[in-house]
Amino acid sequence: MLMDFVRLLRMHHYYKNLLIFLVPFFGGLMLNSSYYIPLLVGFVSLCFVSSANYIINDIKDAEYDRNNPEKSGRPLASGRIKVWQAVMFSAVLLCISLFLAYSIGIKFLGIVVLLFVLTQMYTFYFKNVPFADINFISVNFLLRAISGSFVVNLQPSQWLILIAYFFALYLALTKRRTEMELENHSNARSVLSKYDKKSLDGMLSISMAIIILLYALYTFDNYSELMFITIPFVLYVLFKLYSYTYSEPEIGRKIYKIFLKLDVLFSAAVVALIFFINLYLTVHF
């Protein structure tokens, strides 16, 4: 049962909350040790509120999950965890998250509360409204991305905000498109009956084009010539992700698995290294 409660946390989704480091990293503040503890506390707060949201979602979707071959083994869908146990566990996680957020500041607390409220709106209504569902997912990613600015008191770049939003939108579209490859997909997620593959394919292409344009403009507007080198690597990751949408749909449904691909991991590491050199080493040396 202990492992079932751990599974309820969905810790493999915690990578999404690494977005809290986005603004501090690109703001050149990651070498300032005074921000380490607040950022770590903020990361834990986001992880706990995310887990609380996932548990509530699992409670509501237990019946649908039983009809989904990839989700039927979840603790609530299988009946190994009782609903009342899950409710209590979610409440405890939410309280801890709010306490940690308050310890950072009232603005960060506001982000966490908004993240929880919007997720509940999505869970209980908007997840069944086509196109609104993917926008709610994208906005939640955006809240994570700007949360770090309230920890380090730094105004986020408008370029970063736009890229974060459209990339989150692209990932949400990818998930919907790959879910449509599941057998009896409308039984697994009711909103899928209101989508069609052709529309999703078109929106994926448009979203990717916007991301590429925004990223290119971002590198030209903000950084040195060294940043131009990152463009081919970013394009490679995006094109691979697009390819996996059709060749390996499971990756689209479980996006974290893309980083198990060595070529994608290498490309992402090169981009991160170039940014680090440009933002930190060139300044200090």
C-alpha positions in Angstrom: 0.0 0.0 0.0 2.9 2.3 0.7 4.1 2.0 -2.9 0.5 2.7 -4.1 0.5 6.0 -2.2 3.9 6.8 -3.8 2.4 6.1 -7.2 -0.5 8.5 -6.4 2.1 11.3 -6.2 3.1 10.8 -9.9 6.6 11.8 -9.2 7.6 11.2 -12.8 5.7 14.4 -13.6 7.7 16.5 -11.2 10.1 17.5 -14.0 7.4 20.0 -15.1 8.0 21.9 -11.9 11.7 22.5 -12.9 10.2 25.4 -14.8 10.5 27.3 -11.6 14.3 27.6 -12.4 13.6 29.1 -15.8 13.5 32.8 -15.0 16.4 32.6 -12.5 18.6 30.7 -14.9 18.0 33.0 -17.9 18.2 36.0 -15.6 21.8 35.0 -14.7 21.0 34.4 -11.0 21.7 30.7 -10.6 25.2 31.4 -9.2 23.7 33.4 -6.4 23.6 30.9 -3.5 21.1 33.0 -1.5 18.3 31.9 -3.9 19.0 28.2 -3.7 16.9 27.4 -0.6 13.9 29.5 -1.6 13.9 28.0 -5.1 14.2 24.5 -3.7 11.3 25.2 -1.3 9.3 26.6 -4.2 10.0 23.5 -6.2 8.8 21.2 -3.5 5.7 23.4 -3.0 4.9 23.1 -6.7 5.5 19.3 -6.6 3.1 18.8 -3.7 0.3 20.9 -5.2 0.8 19.0 -8.4 0.4 15.7 -6.6 -2.7 17.0 -4.8 -4.2 17.9 -8.2 -3.3 14.5 -9.7 -4.9 12.7 -6.9 -8.2 14.6 -7.2 -8.0 14.0 -10.9 -7.5 10.3 -10.4 -10.5 10.2 -8.0 -12.8 11.9 -10.6 -11.5 9.8 -13.5 -11.3 6.4 -11.9 -14.1 5.0 -14.0 -12.5 6.3 -17.3 -9.1 5.0 -16.2 -10.5 1.5 -15.8 -11.2 1.6 -19.5 -7.8 2.9 -20.5 -5.2 0.1 -21.0 -2.4 2.4 -19.9 -4.2 3.7 -16.7 -6.2 0.8 -15.5 -3.5 -0.3 -13.1 -3.5 3.0 -11.2 -4.1 2.7 -7.4 -7.6 4.3 -7.5 -8.7 2.8 -10.7 -7.8 -0.7 -9.5 -9.4 -0.1 -6.1 -6.2 -0.7 -4.1 -6.5 2.8 -2.6 -9.9 3.9 -1.2 -11.4 7.3 -2.2 -11.4 8.6 1.4 -7.7 7.7 1.8 -6.9 9.5 -1.4 -8.9 12.6 -0.3 -7.0 12.8 3.0 -3.7 12.3 1.3 -4.4 15.1 -1.2 -5.5 17.5 1.6 -2.3 16.9 3.5 -0.2 17.5 0.4 -2.1 20.7 -0.4 -1.7 22.1 3.1 2.0 21.5 3.1 2.3 23.1 -0.4 0.4 26.2 0.7 2.5 26.5 3.9 5.8 26.3 1.9 4.5 28.8 -0.6 3.5 31.2 2.1 7.0 30.9 3.6 8.4 32.3 0.3 6.0 35.1 -0.1 2.4 36.1 -0.8 2.9 36.4 -4.5 4.3 32.9 -4.8 1.4 31.7 -2.6 -0.9 33.4 -5.1 0.7 31.4 -8.0 0.2 28.1 -6.1 -3.4 28.9 -5.2 -4.1 29.9 -8.8 -2.4 26.7 -10.1 -4.7 24.6 -7.8 -7.9 26.5 -8.7 -7.3 26.4 -12.5 -6.4 22.7 -12.3 -9.7 22.0 -10.5 -11.6 24.0 -13.1 -9.9 21.9 -15.7 -10.5 18.6 -13.9 -14.2 19.2 -13.2 -15.3 20.9 -16.4 -12.8 22.2 -19.0 -11.1 18.9 -19.6 -14.2 18.0 -21.5 -14.3 21.1 -23.6 -12.2 20.8 -26.8 -9.4 23.4 -27.3 -10.2 24.9 -23.9 -8.6 21.8 -22.3 -5.3 22.3 -24.0 -5.3 26.0 -23.2 -5.8 25.3 -19.5 -2.9 22.8 -19.6 -0.7 25.5 -21.3 -1.6 28.2 -18.8 -0.7 25.9 -15.9 2.7 25.4 -17.5 3.0 29.1 -17.8 2.3 29.6 -14.1 5.1 27.3 -13.3 7.4 29.2 -15.6 6.7 32.6 -14.1 6.7 31.3 -10.5 10.5 31.6 -10.2 10.3 35.3 -10.9 8.4 35.8 -7.6 11.1 33.9 -5.7 14.1 36.0 -7.0 12.1 39.2 -7.6 13.0 39.4 -11.3 10.8 40.5 -14.2 10.6 37.6 -16.7 11.4 38.0 -20.3 8.4 38.3 -22.5 10.1 36.0 -25.0 10.5 33.3 -22.4 6.8 33.6 -21.4 5.7 33.3 -25.0 8.0 30.3 -25.8 6.9 28.6 -22.6 3.2 29.0 -23.4 3.4 27.8 -27.0 5.7 24.9 -26.1 3.3 23.8 -23.5 0.5 24.2 -26.0 2.4 22.0 -28.4 2.9 19.3 -25.8 -0.8 19.3 -24.9 -1.6 18.9 -28.6 0.9 16.1 -28.9 -0.7 14.3 -26.0 -4.2 14.6 -27.5 -3.0 13.5 -30.9 -1.2 10.4 -29.5 -4.2 9.5 -27.3 -6.3 9.2 -30.4 -4.2 6.2 -31.4 -5.4 4.3 -28.4 -8.0 1.7 -29.0 -11.5 2.9 -27.8 -9.8 6.3 -27.1 -13.2 8.1 -26.5 -13.9 5.7 -23.6 -10.5 6.6 -22.1 -11.0 10.4 -22.4 -14.4 11.7 -23.5 -13.1 15.0 -25.0 -11.2 12.9 -27.7 -14.6 12.2 -29.4 -14.7 16.0 -30.2 -11.3 16.2 -31.8 -10.2 14.9 -35.2 -6.8 13.9 -36.3 -6.6 16.3 -39.2 -7.2 19.4 -37.1 -4.7 18.3 -34.4 -2.1 17.7 -37.1 -2.6 21.2 -38.4 -2.4 22.8 -35.0 0.8 20.8 -34.2 2.4 22.2 -37.3 1.3 25.8 -36.6 2.4 25.6 -33.0 5.9 24.2 -33.9 6.3 27.0 -36.5 5.4 29.6 -33.9 7.9 28.1 -31.4 10.7 28.1 -34.0 10.0 31.7 -34.9 9.9 32.9 -31.3 13.0 31.1 -30.3 15.0 32.5 -33.3 13.8 36.0 -32.5 14.7 35.4 -28.8 18.3 34.4 -29.6 18.7 37.4 -32.0 17.2 39.9 -29.6 18.8 39.0 -26.3 22.2 37.2 -26.7 25.5 37.1 -28.5 26.3 35.2 -31.7 27.1 32.2 -29.6 23.4 31.7 -29.1 22.8 31.1 -32.8 24.6 27.8 -32.5 21.7 26.5 -30.3 19.1 27.0 -33.1 19.9 23.7 -35.0 19.9 21.7 -31.7 16.6 23.1 -30.6 15.2 22.4 -34.1 16.5 18.8 -33.8 14.7 18.2 -30.5 11.4 19.7 -31.8 11.6 17.7 -35.0 12.3 14.5 -33.1 9.4 15.2 -30.8 7.2 15.7 -33.8 8.4 12.5 -35.4 7.8 10.5 -32.2 4.2 11.7 -32.2 3.6 9.4 -35.1 6.3 6.7 -34.8 6.2 6.2 -31.0 2.9 7.6 -29.7 3.6 6.4 -26.2 6.3 9.2 -25.9 3.7 11.8 -26.8 1.5 10.5 -24.0 4.4 10.3 -21.6 6.6 13.1 -22.7 9.2 12.6 -20.0 10.3 9.5 -21.9 11.8 11.6 -24.7 14.7 12.3 -22.4 15.5 8.6 -22.4 16.6 9.1 -26.0 20.3 9.8 -26.0 20.3 12.0 -29.1 17.6 14.2 -27.6 19.3 14.3 -24.2 22.6 15.3 -25.9 21.0 18.1 -27.9 19.3 19.5 -24.9 22.5 19.3 -22.9 24.4 21.2 -25.6 21.8 24.0 -25.6 21.9 24.2 -21.8 25.7 24.3 -21.8 25.8 27.1 -24.4 23.3 29.2 -22.5 25.3 28.6 -19.3 28.5 29.7 -21.0 26.9 32.8 -22.5 25.0 33.8 -19.4 27.6 33.1 -16.7 31.1 32.3 -17.8 31.4 35.2 -20.3 30.2 37.6 -17.6 32.5 36.3 -14.9 35.6 36.0 -17.1 
